[in-house]
Amino acid sequence: MSISMNPHPLVQFLQKPASEFTKEDILRFIEENQIEMINFRYVAGDGRLKTLNFVVNDLDYIRTILSCGERVDGSSLFKNLDAGASDLYVIPRYRTAYMNPFAERPTLDLLCSYYDKDGNPFESDPAYVMRRAGEVMKQRTGFEFHCMGELEYYVIGPEDDLFKADDQRGYHESTPFTKFETFRKEAMMAMASCGCRIKYGHSEVGNFSIDGKNYEQNEIEFLPCPLEEAADQLIIGKWILRTMAYEQGLLVTFSPKITVGKAGSGMHIHTAIMKDGKNQMLDSKHKLSDTAKRAIAGYLDLAESLTAFGNTNPLSYFRLVPHQEAPTNICWGDRNRSALVRVPLGWETTKNMAVDANPGEKKAKPSYANKQTAEFRAPDGSANIYLLVAGLCVAARHGLEMKDGLKFAEENYVDVNIFKDENKEKAKKYRQLPVCCEDSAECLKRQRAVYEAYGVFSKGLIDGLIKMLKDYKDKKLRAEIAKAPGKMLELVERYMHC
């Protein structure tokens, strides 16, 4: 993104990309822009953003906190920490600095990393786990892991009887049939000002009314970038949507399921394998590369246990059902939304479509950037974003190192809609995703060695995740709700905020 068009106030003021921000840059911005408050932000074990506020009244003090961070009570942020020895440091990452779009006073926010008493990265810090996953992949394969997320969410507000959209037909609708397009656009601009790289936004399939309330599903997608930046953007994006909704008297939910029979919300992750700044997902003939197929093999091989990071509450498994554009079978395909891993349309053509659509244009050779990705379609808004991205990075590296990765990918390729009745027999050959949190925990227990290899995920972190998932005791939940459908509403209310 060019600096001249970048909506990020710090980028504009400092005339440099965020990746090059230094402590002195931050101090100069604070002083010359009369910043009155600073917020440290960090994600805890529950996957939510936490906040520590500072008043700017002494530049030397601000220099100190930017250099040394501050202490926090780790036992209140992470369940597996003993209160007797739980102090942690939070240290700001300068590249993440952004102006808070909601603060009444000029306020600068920075995302932080955790460090232990010895000054080492805290091994259960989700952001560090993700960073470590990327480092190990680069060390062992020479490749880098890039990704981007799709934030699906429902906006819930008062019912409007004018220009009602057809039930479950809201995909890419426009005003006046959409009621919250302005809200979405305002949120996108706020995200962009905070450093998020937005691809686009649109209304989604889900659209219905219940008890005088309008439920409208929307989606905002980001652009692929290095894994740490991609995860930070999703964290900030969710915070902005929730905060903006609260200020406008609306409710935003990323819950994977709202009610039976209506479209659920996922959080699909698009992934790309990079080397020397170049996308490696296509070969020289513009076809899917062996590198991409090996990475996909890794996603499929670890698919069951990846749900432990991406589908972390009981509602997640009410979304993973047939005929709802959500995966159940562990397979992959081209442009196939019934598969767990989808290889979306990726500009493989060499034809100049813009000239065909605009005959007056010069017939120059098209300059399509290599935009090919592989989309992992199981995760939803309950995911701990940092751990999910870390898990996918581990899975990609695992696939690149699998001896029979290409064969495994070939055996699990599907070229039909496996939800159709005529393809039932073909669907039976593929493994199935877990159907509840307890099953997901067992899958993670069985495959944990892959995640713990090379010190990426710690033993304590994996143990904690297994316990959290098992504690839901949801193995019989589907059968219980089938007998008493009213319990579904109770479940939705309990996990509305994931």
Secondary structure, DSSP 8 states (H G I E B T S, - for coil): --GGG---HHHHHHTS-GGG--HHHHHHHHHHTT--EEEEEEE-TTS-EEEEEEE---HHHHHHHHHH-EEEEGGGT-TTS-GGG-EEEEEE-GGG-EE-SS-SS-EEEEEEEEE-TTSSB-TT-HHHHHHHHHHHHHHHHS-EEEEEEEEEEEEEEE---TT---TT--TT--TTT-S-HHHHHHHHHHHHHTT--EEEEEEEEEEEEETTEEEEEEEEEE--EEHHHHHHHHHHHHHHHHHHHHHTT-EEE--S-SSTTS---B--EEEEEEETTEE-SB-TTSSB-HHHHHHHHHHHHTHHHHHHHH--STTHHHHSSTTTT---B--EEES-TTSSEEE-------S-HHHHH-TTS------------EEE---BTTS-HHHHHHHHHHHHHHHHH-TTHHHHHHHTB--S-TTSGGGHHHHTTS-B--SSHHHHHHHHHHHHHHHHGGGSS-HHHHHHHHHHHHTT--TTHHHHHHH-TTHHHHHHHHTTT-
